[in-house]
Amino acid sequence: MAIELEQVLPKDIERRSFEIITEELGDTQLIPGTEPIVKRCIHTSADFDYAKNLVFSKDAVQKALDAIRQGASIVTDTQMGKSGINKKRLAKYGGEVFCFMSDEDVAIQAKTNGTTRAVASMEKAAKLNKKLIYAIGNAPTALIHLYEQVEKGIVDPELIIGVPVGFVNVVQSKELILKLEDTPYIIARGRKGGSNIAACICNALIYMLDEDL
């Protein structure tokens, strides 16, 4: 049986992918203003569950866009997440991307305190004198510690992107962030997520701003 291939020029593949996503979403209702983020998560993962499991706090997208416009930087919990974010486009607004997981002082602190590097990296990030968006795609311990820092008034994030993937304390860590009343968040409820999803949410926000230029 012959396989019929769709003829698409390389430069048009992403555009055509988003057309297919829109077609397959059909009548699925998305929260107004969140569509580019949801669709980019689906584009990254080919998983339409993100149309249902992404949770946005009130005005989270607009607050994040305002923060990026004002030069907010992004802290990730993996080098993979950091590498996936469009740093050149973010830099146009004055922002940087940080990941402290491989830093020697973080490794030493984690060993000394008996914590994960993810926890130690969140403590290091808290010392940055910057507007920060946290993009957590791998380590639930980072998300749990971030929740504790917010509750203690140590940090005041512009946005928490909580999308760690896995089984141990993943669901619970996300549910903790959902309890925060005054902190903007985008959470992928359940077990799904990953560093690629964290990065693509960051990129979706950056690209939304670019479209406004």
N, CA, C and O of each residue as an XYZ file, in Angstrom:
852
protein
N       0.844     -1.192      0.000
C       0.000      0.000      0.000
C       0.879      1.242      0.000
O       1.785      1.377      0.823
N       0.608      2.129     -0.913
C       1.401      3.349     -1.030
C       1.109      4.289      0.136
O      -0.034      4.412      0.575
N       2.148      4.945      0.629
C       1.998      5.943      1.692
C       2.027      7.318      1.048
O       2.995      7.686      0.382
N       0.967      8.063      1.252
C       0.872      9.393      0.657
C       1.460     10.418      1.610
O       0.974     10.603      2.725
N       2.519     11.083      1.150
C       3.195     12.079      1.973
C       2.670     13.472      1.662
O       2.385     13.805      0.512
N       2.550     14.272      2.699
C       2.139     15.661      2.514
C       3.351     16.462      2.057
O       4.414     16.389      2.672
N       3.195     17.215      0.994
C       4.297     18.004      0.444
C       4.342     19.357      1.142
O       3.480     20.209      0.928
N       5.350     19.540      1.973
C       5.490     20.791      2.728
C       6.939     21.246      2.641
O       7.854     20.463      2.891
N       7.149     22.508      2.288
C       8.496     23.056      2.245
C       9.054     23.146      3.658
O       8.298     23.368      4.603
N      10.386     22.974      3.821
C      10.982     23.012      5.164
C      10.591     24.245      5.969
O      10.331     24.151      7.169
N      10.551     25.391      5.316
C      10.234     26.636      6.022
C       8.775     26.696      6.476
O       8.411     27.531      7.304
N       7.953     25.816      5.935
C       6.526     25.831      6.258
C       6.101     24.724      7.218
O       4.925     24.623      7.566
N       7.055     23.891      7.649
C       6.694     22.733      8.476
C       6.062     23.160      9.799
O       5.041     22.606     10.206
N       6.668     24.151     10.476
C       6.108     24.572     11.766
C       4.721     25.179     11.579
O       3.801     24.884     12.342
N       4.576     26.019     10.572
C       3.263     26.632     10.322
C       2.219     25.562     10.055
O       1.107     25.630     10.579
N       2.570     24.574      9.242
C       1.621     23.498      8.917
C       1.322     22.654     10.158
O       0.194     22.195     10.339
N       2.321     22.452     11.005
C       2.098     21.695     12.237
C       1.060     22.382     13.112
O       0.179     21.727     13.669
N       1.162     23.688     13.231
C       0.196     24.425     14.051
C      -1.189     24.423     13.415
O      -2.197     24.444     14.122
N      -1.243     24.397     12.104
C      -2.542     24.279     11.430
C      -3.200     22.941     11.774
O      -4.399     22.881     12.049
N      -2.401     21.871     11.756
C      -2.930     20.542     12.084
C      -3.397     20.504     13.534
O      -4.459     19.958     13.834
N      -2.603     21.084     14.433
C      -2.987     21.128     15.848
C      -4.317     21.849     16.027
O      -5.192     21.378     16.754
N      -4.466     22.991     15.362
C      -5.710     23.757     15.461
C      -6.883     22.943     14.930
O      -7.962     22.930     15.522
N      -6.658     22.259     13.796
C      -7.719     21.426     13.215
C      -8.128     20.305     14.170
O      -9.317     20.047     14.355
N      -7.147     19.644     14.770
C      -7.445     18.494     15.625
C      -8.017     18.904     16.978
O      -8.730     18.126     17.611
N      -7.712     20.115     17.423
C      -8.324     20.606     18.653
C      -9.823     20.817     18.451
O     -10.617     20.670     19.381
N     -10.192     21.162     17.225
C     -11.607     21.303     16.895
C     -12.318     22.285     17.808
O     -11.944     23.455     17.889
N     -13.345     21.806     18.495
C     -14.160     22.662     19.365
C     -13.641     22.718     20.796
O     -14.314     23.264     21.671
N     -12.455     22.163     21.051
C     -11.891     22.216     22.405
C     -11.748     23.663     22.853
O     -11.130     24.477     22.167
N     -12.320     23.974     24.002
C     -12.283     25.347     24.502
C     -10.996     25.588     25.292
O     -10.720     24.894     26.270
N     -10.216     26.571     24.861
C      -9.008     26.974     25.574
C      -9.252     28.346     26.210
O     -10.028     29.149     25.694
N      -8.591     28.599     27.317
C      -8.733     29.894     27.978
C      -8.185     30.974     27.052
O      -7.047     30.863     26.594
N      -8.972     32.025     26.761
C      -8.492     33.094     25.886
C      -7.154     33.654     26.371
O      -6.982     33.970     27.548
N      -6.215     33.766     25.435
C      -4.889     34.276     25.758
C      -3.865     33.195     26.041
O      -2.663     33.461     26.053
N      -4.339     31.960     26.273
C      -3.412     30.863     26.560
C      -3.159     29.983     25.334
O      -2.314     29.088     25.373
N      -3.880     30.236     24.266
C      -3.825     29.351     23.098
C      -2.410     29.133     22.554
O      -2.051     27.989     22.276
N      -1.579     30.193     22.388
C      -0.232     29.966     21.847
C       0.621     29.057     22.734
O       1.459     28.303     22.240
N       0.399     29.136     24.047
C       1.176     28.311     24.971
C       0.733     26.856     24.886
O       1.560     25.951     24.784
N      -0.562     26.644     24.929
C      -1.091     25.275     24.861
C      -0.682     24.616     23.544
O      -0.240     23.468     23.527
N      -0.833     25.346     22.455
C      -0.526     24.771     21.144
C       0.961     24.487     20.998
O       1.338     23.503     20.362
N       1.818     25.334     21.580
C       3.255     25.073     21.480
C       3.638     23.859     22.323
O       4.540     23.111     21.944
N       2.977     23.649     23.452
C       3.236     22.444     24.245
C       2.836     21.192     23.460
O       3.542     20.183     23.478
N       1.709     21.273     22.780
C       1.274     20.149     21.949
C       2.247     19.943     20.792
O       2.576     18.809     20.445
N       2.702     21.033     20.203
C       3.654     20.954     19.090
C       4.957     20.298     19.534
O       5.546     19.513     18.791
N       5.401     20.617     20.733
C       6.657     20.079     21.256
C       6.550     18.597     21.586
O       7.511     17.850     21.406
N       5.386     18.169     22.068
C       5.224     16.817     22.600
C       4.355     15.888     21.765
O       4.372     14.674     21.967
N       3.587     16.456     20.818
C       2.555     15.711     20.075
C       1.531     15.099     21.027
O       0.935     14.065     20.724
N       1.330     15.736     22.171
C       0.426     15.222     23.196
C      -0.702     16.229     23.430
O      -0.483     17.312     23.973
N      -1.904     15.855     23.012
C      -3.044     16.766     23.129
C      -3.589     16.852     24.552
O      -4.500     17.638     24.810
N      -3.053     16.066     25.474
C      -3.471     16.181     26.872
C      -3.174     17.564     27.441
O      -3.819     17.994     28.397
N      -2.201     18.259     26.857
C      -1.866     19.592     27.370
C      -3.003     20.590     27.169
O      -3.019     21.647     27.800
N      -3.938     20.266     26.309
C      -5.118     21.119     26.156
C      -6.011     21.027     27.385
O      -6.864     21.887     27.608
N      -5.811     19.974     28.188
C      -6.650     19.775     29.371
C      -5.879     19.945     30.676
O      -6.444     20.401     31.670
N      -4.600     19.586     30.687
C      -3.910     19.541     31.980
C      -3.113     20.792     32.332
O      -2.575     20.875     33.436
N      -3.021     21.775     31.425
C      -2.336     23.021     31.768
C      -3.274     23.901     32.579
O      -4.407     24.160     32.173
N      -2.790     24.357     33.731
C      -3.571     25.209     34.624
C      -2.888     26.574     34.716
O      -1.689     26.662     34.979
N      -3.656     27.621     34.499
C      -3.133     28.985     34.521
C      -3.778     29.755     35.669
O      -5.003     29.784     35.787
N      -2.964     30.373     36.510
C      -3.545     31.245     37.527
C      -4.105     32.490     36.832
O      -3.793     32.755     35.671
N      -4.923     33.238     37.546
C      -5.580     34.411     36.973
C      -4.545     35.406     36.446
O      -3.639     35.820     37.169
N      -4.695     35.777     35.186
C      -3.841     36.775     34.523
C      -2.365     36.355     34.464
O      -1.489     37.205     34.303
N      -2.089     35.060     34.593
C      -0.690     34.608     34.613
C       0.049     34.973     33.336
O       1.200     35.405     33.383
N      -0.607     34.802     32.202
C       0.063     35.064     30.928
C       0.398     36.541     30.799
O       1.523     36.890     30.441
N      -0.555     37.406     31.084
C      -0.312     38.841     30.949
C       0.755     39.311     31.929
O       1.595     40.140     31.579
N       0.729     38.792     33.144
C       1.744     39.165     34.133
C       3.134     38.706     33.685
O       4.120     39.418     33.873
N       3.203     37.515     33.093
C       4.489     37.009     32.599
C       5.002     37.849     31.439
O       6.190     38.162     31.369
N       4.103     38.212     30.529
C       4.503     39.049     29.396
C       5.012     40.402     29.876
O       6.012     40.909     29.369
N       4.333     40.977     30.840
C       4.774     42.258     31.398
C       6.149     42.121     32.042
O       6.996     43.002     31.901
N       6.368     41.014     32.750
C       7.643     40.799     33.424
C       8.784     40.657     32.421
O       9.856     41.231     32.607
N       8.550     39.892     31.362
C       9.588     39.731     30.328
C       9.871     41.063     29.662
O      11.025     41.408     29.406
N       8.828     41.798     29.386
C       8.978     43.115     28.767
C       9.828     44.046     29.633
O      10.527     44.926     29.130
N       9.749     43.830     30.937
C      10.488     44.660     31.894
C      11.851     44.079     32.251
O      12.509     44.556     33.176
N      12.282     43.038     31.509
C      13.632     42.517     31.681
C      13.787     41.329     32.602
O      14.898     41.039     33.047
N      12.702     40.631     32.901
C      12.799     39.464     33.783
C      13.704     38.394     33.186
O      13.746     38.201     31.971
N      14.425     37.703     34.065
C      15.260     36.578     33.658
C      14.565     35.269     34.027
O      13.571     35.263     34.753
N      15.101     34.167     33.516
C      14.503     32.848     33.725
C      15.503     31.936     34.423
O      16.676     31.889     34.054
N      15.034     31.216     35.429
C      15.841     30.211     36.121
C      15.261     28.839     35.803
O      14.067     28.609     35.994
N      16.094     27.933     35.322
C      15.655     26.573     35.018
C      16.314     25.582     35.973
O      17.289     25.906     36.651
N      15.770     24.380     36.014
C      16.339     23.342     36.874
C      17.142     22.315     36.089
O      17.593     21.321     36.659
N      17.329     22.538     34.793
C      18.179     21.641     33.991
C      18.910     22.433     32.916
O      18.429     23.467     32.452
N      20.068     21.939     32.533
C      20.793     22.545     31.416
C      20.014     22.358     30.120
O      20.064     23.207     29.230
N      19.286     21.230     30.018
C      18.467     20.978     28.835
C      17.398     22.052     28.687
O      17.158     22.559     27.592
N      16.756     22.394     29.813
C      15.759     23.453     29.769
C      16.372     24.769     29.350
O      15.815     25.494     28.526
N      17.519     25.073     29.922
C      18.211     26.315     29.577
C      18.555     26.362     28.092
O      18.368     27.387     27.436
N      19.060     25.240     27.564
C      19.492     25.222     26.158
C      18.309     25.372     25.202
O      18.469     25.844     24.076
N      17.108     24.964     25.663
C      15.946     25.021     24.782
C      15.283     26.379     24.699
O      14.449     26.605     23.822
N      15.638     27.289     25.596
C      15.011     28.611     25.604
C      15.733     29.531     24.631
O      16.962     29.531     24.558
N      14.970     30.304     23.894
C      15.548     31.220     22.906
C      16.159     32.419     23.628
O      15.497     33.433     23.852
N      17.425     32.281     23.984
C      18.103     33.301     24.789
C      18.324     34.590     24.017
O      18.304     35.673     24.602
N      18.534     34.488     22.711
C      18.756     35.689     21.906
C      17.501     36.553     21.876
O      17.581     37.775     21.995
N      16.348     35.922     21.718
C      15.092     36.678     21.678
C      14.769     37.257     23.054
O      14.263     38.374     23.159
N      15.068     36.483     24.124
C      14.834     36.985     25.475
C      15.728     38.178     25.774
O      15.306     39.126     26.438
N      16.965     38.132     25.284
C      17.930     39.207     25.553
C      17.473     40.544     24.979
O      17.891     41.596     25.462
N      16.623     40.519     23.960
C      16.097     41.768     23.389
C      15.348     42.580     24.439
O      15.245     43.803     24.344
N      14.824     41.874     25.445
C      14.058     42.541     26.501
C      14.883     42.731     27.772
O      14.385     43.233     28.780
N      16.160     42.319     27.710
C      17.045     42.508     28.853
C      17.160     41.318     29.775
O      17.800     41.415     30.822
N      16.554     40.187     29.415
C      16.567     39.011     30.275
C      17.671     38.029     29.949
O      18.196     38.015     28.836
N      18.022     37.202     30.930
C      18.998     36.122     30.778
C      18.366     34.810     31.229
O      17.279     34.795     31.807
N      19.062     33.711     30.956
C      18.614     32.406     31.434
C      19.703     31.822     32.321
O      20.872     31.775     31.938
N      19.307     31.374     33.516
C      20.250     30.813     34.470
C      19.891     29.366     34.798
O      18.719     29.009     34.920
N      20.925     28.547     34.937
C      20.773     27.206     35.497
C      22.012     26.949     36.343
O      23.133     26.974     35.836
N      21.805     26.702     37.637
C      22.917     26.553     38.569
C      23.208     25.101     38.927
O      24.035     24.829     39.798
N      22.539     24.178     38.265
C      22.637     22.767     38.651
C      24.055     22.205     38.554
O      24.418     21.305     39.310
N      24.855     22.732     37.628
C      26.208     22.192     37.433
C      27.273     22.979     38.192
O      28.458     22.661     38.104
N      26.860     24.002     38.933
C      27.825     24.848     39.632
C      28.451     24.095     40.804
O      27.766     23.369     41.524
N      29.759     24.278     40.987
C      30.475     23.557     42.043
C      29.963     23.934     43.426
O      29.846     23.073     44.299
N      29.655     25.224     43.636
C      29.186     25.638     44.955
C      27.814     25.046     45.277
O      27.502     24.794     46.441
N      26.999     24.827     44.250
C      25.696     24.187     44.444
C      25.880     22.726     44.850
O      25.194     22.231     45.744
N      26.806     22.046     44.190
C      27.081     20.640     44.537
C      27.583     20.524     45.974
O      27.181     19.618     46.705
N      28.459     21.439     46.375
C      29.000     21.416     47.735
C      27.902     21.688     48.757
O      27.815     21.008     49.780
N      27.069     22.681     48.479
C      25.992     23.020     49.408
C      24.993     21.870     49.554
O      24.531     21.568     50.654
N      24.671     21.238     48.426
C      23.732     20.113     48.466
C      24.295     18.974     49.311
O      23.573     18.375     50.108
N      25.579     18.675     49.140
C      26.204     17.594     49.905
C      26.272     17.944     51.390
O      26.015     17.104     52.253
N      26.618     19.185     51.666
C      26.742     19.626     53.061
C      25.406     19.586     53.781
O      25.323     19.171     54.936
N      24.354     20.025     53.082
C      23.031     20.118     53.699
C      22.189     18.852     53.541
O      21.098     18.748     54.102
N      22.706     17.896     52.774
C      21.951     16.663     52.556
C      20.696     16.855     51.737
O      19.680     16.201     51.968
N      20.778     17.774     50.762
C      19.635     18.050     49.886
C      20.001     17.685     48.459
O      21.117     17.241     48.188
N      19.062     17.873     47.555
C      19.353     17.699     46.133
C      20.011     18.963     45.591
O      19.916     20.033     46.192
N      20.670     18.826     44.462
C      21.231     20.004     43.804
C      20.123     20.968     43.382
O      20.319     22.183     43.342
N      18.971     20.407     43.073
C      17.854     21.258     42.658
C      17.459     22.212     43.777
O      17.192     23.388     43.527
N      17.422     21.708     45.017
C      17.111     22.566     46.167
C      18.186     23.630     46.337
O      17.880     24.807     46.531
N      19.449     23.213     46.266
C      20.556     24.164     46.423
C      20.552     25.217     45.315
O      20.900     26.375     45.546
N      20.157     24.807     44.118
C      20.132     25.766     43.009
C      19.019     26.792     43.208
O      19.175     27.949     42.818
N      17.896     26.386     43.810
C      16.827     27.344     44.112
C      17.283     28.345     45.175
O      16.909     29.517     45.132
N      18.092     27.876     46.128
C      18.619     28.779     47.143
C      19.590     29.790     46.533
O      19.618     30.955     46.932
N      20.375     29.339     45.573
C      21.290     30.261     44.900
C      20.515     31.273     44.063
O      20.860     32.454     44.026
N      19.467     30.801     43.393
C      18.656     31.702     42.573
C      18.003     32.784     43.428
O      17.825     33.915     42.977
N      17.649     32.435     44.655
C      16.978     33.390     45.539
C      17.860     34.590     45.856
O      17.362     35.633     46.280
N      19.158     34.448     45.655
C      20.086     35.542     45.955
C      20.275     36.500     44.770
O      20.940     37.528     44.891
N      19.685     36.148     43.634
C      19.783     37.037     42.481
C      18.892     38.258     42.702
O      17.743     38.131     43.126
N      19.415     39.396     42.423
C      18.633     40.628     42.583
C      17.978     40.980     41.243
O      18.292     41.995     40.622
N      17.055     40.103     40.819
C      16.420     40.255     39.515
C      14.960     39.825     39.586
O      14.562     39.055     40.460
N      14.169     40.344     38.640
C      12.840     39.777     38.414
C      13.053     38.390     37.824
O      13.817     38.236     36.872
N      12.377     37.364     38.384
C      12.652     35.997     37.942
C      11.393     35.224     37.592
O      10.378     35.289     38.284
N      11.496     34.493     36.497
C      10.531     33.468     36.123
C      11.226     32.130     36.349
O      12.334     31.918     35.856
N      10.592     31.231     37.084
C      11.161     29.906     37.345
C      10.513     28.897     36.405
O       9.288     28.786     36.353
N      11.337     28.166     35.666
C      10.843     27.153     34.729
C      11.353     25.790     35.179
O      12.483     25.410     34.873
N      10.511     25.054     35.910
C      10.904     23.779     36.507
C      10.291     22.636     35.704
O       9.073     22.461     35.695
N      11.137     21.863     35.033
C      10.638     20.802     34.165
C      11.096     19.412     34.546
O      10.732     18.433     33.894
N      11.904     19.317     35.613
C      12.477     18.010     35.931
C      12.401     17.636     37.406
O      12.047     16.505     37.740
N      12.729     18.576     38.290
C      12.940     18.235     39.698
C      11.793     18.703     40.585
O      11.650     19.902     40.829
N      10.975     17.771     41.071
C       9.921     18.182     42.003
C      10.475     18.792     43.283
O       9.815     19.624     43.906
N      11.694     18.382     43.688
C      12.274     18.980     44.897
C      12.516     20.469     44.714
O      12.416     21.238     45.670
N      12.836     20.885     43.482
C      13.001     22.317     43.202
C      11.679     23.041     43.374
O      11.626     24.133     43.938
N      10.612     22.426     42.884
C       9.290     23.045     42.953
C       8.806     23.113     44.410
O       8.226     24.115     44.829
N       9.046     22.057     45.165
C       8.650     22.032     46.579
C       9.401     23.110     47.360
O       8.808     23.832     48.161
N      10.714     23.212     47.119
C      11.513     24.213     47.832
C      11.110     25.619     47.415
O      11.105     26.538     48.234
N      10.779     25.784     46.161
C      10.328     27.087     45.680
C       9.037     27.488     46.387
O       8.872     28.641     46.788
N       8.130     26.537     46.537
C       6.892     26.782     47.279
C       7.209     27.247     48.703
O       6.619     28.210     49.192
N       8.141     26.559     49.360
C       8.511     26.919     50.733
C       9.125     28.310     50.789
O       8.857     29.067     51.722
N       9.947     28.657     49.796
C      10.557     29.985     49.756
C       9.501     31.078     49.590
O       9.580     32.132     50.219
N       8.514     30.811     48.734
C       7.442     31.784     48.538
C       6.648     31.962     49.825
O       6.346     33.088     50.222
N       6.312     30.859     50.473
C       5.525     30.907     51.710
C       6.266     31.671     52.808
O       5.634     32.339     53.626
N       7.583     31.580     52.836
C       8.380     32.275     53.851
C       8.705     33.716     53.456
O       9.308     34.454     54.235
N       8.305     34.117     52.239
C       8.582     35.473     51.790
C      10.012     35.693     51.330
O      10.464     36.832     51.220
N      10.725     34.609     51.061
C      12.126     34.711     50.621
C      12.203     35.132     49.156
O      13.084     35.901     48.774
N      11.278     34.626     48.335
C      11.259     34.975     46.914
C       9.846     35.394     46.526
O       8.866     35.015     47.167
N       9.770     36.178     45.473
C       8.485     36.642     44.940
C       8.526     36.512     43.421
O       8.726     37.506     42.723
N       8.341     35.300     42.901
C       8.507     35.060     41.461
C       7.507     35.843     40.604
O       6.366     36.073     41.005
N       7.961     36.238     39.432
C       7.065     36.840     38.445
C       6.141     35.771     37.872
O       5.003     36.055     37.498
N       6.643     34.534     37.805
C       5.869     33.396     37.304
C       6.576     32.115     37.715
O       7.805     32.047     37.707
N       5.800     31.103     38.072
C       6.345     29.756     38.258
C       5.760     28.863     37.176
O       4.544     28.694     37.087
N       6.635     28.294     36.356
C       6.243     27.281     35.381
C       6.592     25.943     36.026
O       7.765     25.586     36.134
N       5.571     25.209     36.450
C       5.794     23.956     37.172
C       5.357     22.771     36.338
O       4.180     22.410     36.323
N       6.307     22.169     35.646
C       5.970     21.052     34.749
C       6.954     19.885     34.886
O       7.329     19.286     33.878
N       7.386     19.543     36.126
C       8.268     18.376     36.234
C       7.555     17.111     35.779
O       6.337     16.986     35.905
N       8.327     16.187     35.253
C       7.781     14.935     34.736
C       8.230     13.787     35.624
O       9.346     13.811     36.144
N       7.382     12.782     35.806
C       7.828     11.609     36.546
C       6.790     11.091     37.519
O       5.588     11.273     37.321
N       7.269     10.435     38.587
C       6.387      9.692     39.465
C       6.509     10.078     40.943
O       5.495     10.225     41.625
N       7.730     10.241     41.441
C       7.914     10.477     42.872
C       7.739     11.955     43.210
O       8.558     12.786     42.817
N       6.681     12.280     43.934
C       6.374     13.630     44.401
C       6.131     14.650     43.280
O       6.088     15.854     43.532
N       5.975     14.170     42.062
C       5.733     15.076     40.941
C       4.348     15.715     41.050
O       4.216     16.939     41.015
N       3.336     14.887     41.180
C       1.968     15.404     41.278
C       1.826     16.289     42.511
O       1.228     17.363     42.443
N       2.371     15.842     43.631
C       2.248     16.584     44.886
C       2.916     17.949     44.803
O       2.378     18.932     45.311
N       4.085     18.021     44.167
C       4.801     19.301     44.063
C       3.991     20.318     43.262
O       3.972     21.505     43.588
N       3.330     19.846     42.223
C       2.513     20.738     41.407
C       1.291     21.232     42.183
O       0.902     22.395     42.080
N       0.699     20.333     42.953
C      -0.474     20.710     43.739
C      -0.116     21.759     44.797
O      -0.948     22.599     45.139
N       1.099     21.716     45.310
C       1.535     22.746     46.253
C       1.525     24.121     45.599
O       1.042     25.087     46.191
N       2.046     24.216     44.399
C       2.090     25.514     43.704
C       0.678     26.024     43.447
O       0.435     27.230     43.492
N      -0.248     25.119     43.179
C      -1.630     25.521     42.935
C      -2.277     26.147     44.168
O      -3.312     26.804     44.061
N      -1.667     25.944     45.341
C      -2.193     26.533     46.574
C      -1.776     27.987     46.746
O      -2.345     28.700     47.573
N      -0.787     28.435     45.975
C      -0.300     29.810     46.117
C      -1.335     30.782     45.557
O      -1.798     30.631     44.427
N      -1.684     31.769     46.354
C      -2.752     32.684     45.964
C      -2.248     33.935     45.257
O      -2.966     34.510     44.439
N      -1.031     34.365     45.557
C      -0.543     35.640     45.032
C       0.635     35.485     44.074
O       1.273     36.471     43.706
N       0.919     34.263     43.677
C       2.038     34.008     42.769
C       1.513     33.471     41.445
O       0.835     32.443     41.431
N       1.809     34.145     40.322
C       1.361     33.637     39.019
C       2.013     32.288     38.710
O       3.184     32.070     39.020
N       1.244     31.388     38.097
C       1.805     30.079     37.774
C       1.162     29.518     36.505
O       0.040     29.858     36.131
N       1.938     28.640     35.866
C       1.440     27.771     34.801
C       1.885     26.368     35.189
O       3.083     26.095     35.277
N       0.929     25.484     35.420
C       1.217     24.145     35.934
C       0.651     23.101     34.978
O      -0.463     23.242     34.474
N       1.432     22.052     34.737
C       0.930     20.890     33.996
C       0.520     19.850     35.025
O       1.362     19.128     35.559
N      -0.765     19.779     35.299
C      -1.262     18.887     36.341
C      -1.002     17.428     35.959
O      -1.064     17.069     34.783
N      -0.714     16.600     36.947
C      -0.463     15.198     36.685
C       1.015     14.898     36.539
O       1.865     15.659     37.000
N       1.313     13.780     35.891
C       2.694     13.297     35.792
C       3.461     13.841     34.592
O       4.687     13.745     34.536
N       2.743     14.406     33.644
C       3.404     14.798     32.395
C       4.108     16.141     32.524
O       3.771     16.965     33.375
N       5.101     16.339     31.650
C       5.867     17.578     31.629
C       7.247     17.313     31.066
O       7.405     16.502     30.154
N       8.237     17.987     31.598
C       9.608     17.791     31.144
C      10.302     19.111     30.862
O       9.666     20.158     30.746
N      11.629     19.038     30.754
C      12.415     20.237     30.475
C      12.047     20.856     29.135
O      12.080     22.076     28.974
N      11.693     20.002     28.169
C      11.299     20.528     26.859
C       9.995     21.323     26.958
O       9.826     22.325     26.264
N       9.081     20.882     27.814
C       7.825     21.594     27.997
C       8.066     22.920     28.729
O       7.481     23.945     28.376
N       8.929     22.892     29.749
C       9.271     24.124     30.460
C       9.857     25.153     29.498
O       9.493     26.328     29.531
N      10.768     24.695     28.643
C      11.400     25.610     27.686
C      10.402     26.122     26.662
O      10.437     27.296     26.294
N       9.516     25.259     26.201
C       8.603     25.690     25.144
C       7.570     26.683     25.688
O       7.108     27.546     24.941
N       7.200     26.582     26.964
C       6.310     27.579     27.553
C       7.015     28.935     27.614
O       6.421     29.967     27.304
N       8.280     28.920     28.014
C       9.064     30.165     28.011
C       9.119     30.760     26.611
O       8.906     31.960     26.435
N       9.404     29.928     25.618
C       9.494     30.418     24.249
C       8.159     30.941     23.747
O       8.108     31.953     23.049
N       7.081     30.258     24.099
C       5.754     30.721     23.676
C       5.495     32.132     24.185
O       4.975     32.975     23.453
N       5.857     32.389     25.439
C       5.680     33.731     26.008
C       6.537     34.759     25.271
O       6.068     35.848     24.940
N       7.792     34.402     25.020
C       8.693     35.324     24.319
C       8.168     35.620     22.922
O       8.177     36.776     22.497
N       7.713     34.603     22.202
C       7.221     34.789     20.847
C       5.923     35.599     20.830
O       5.673     36.348     19.886
N       5.098     35.451     21.869
C       3.896     36.263     21.971
C       4.257     37.743     22.068
O       3.589     38.590     21.474
N       5.304     38.049     22.811
C       5.762     39.436     22.914
C       6.295     39.936     21.582
O       6.015     41.061     21.170
N       7.072     39.078     20.908
C       7.627     39.462     19.606
C       6.534     39.822     18.619
O       6.704     40.720     17.795
N       5.410     39.122     18.701
C       4.309     39.387     17.781
C       3.680     40.748     18.025
O       3.026     41.304     17.143
N       3.883     41.292     19.242
C       3.322     42.593     19.584
C       4.200     43.747     19.103
O       3.773     44.901     19.088
N       5.451     43.415     18.705
C       6.366     44.480     18.292
C       5.931     45.131     16.975
O       6.596     46.046     16.489
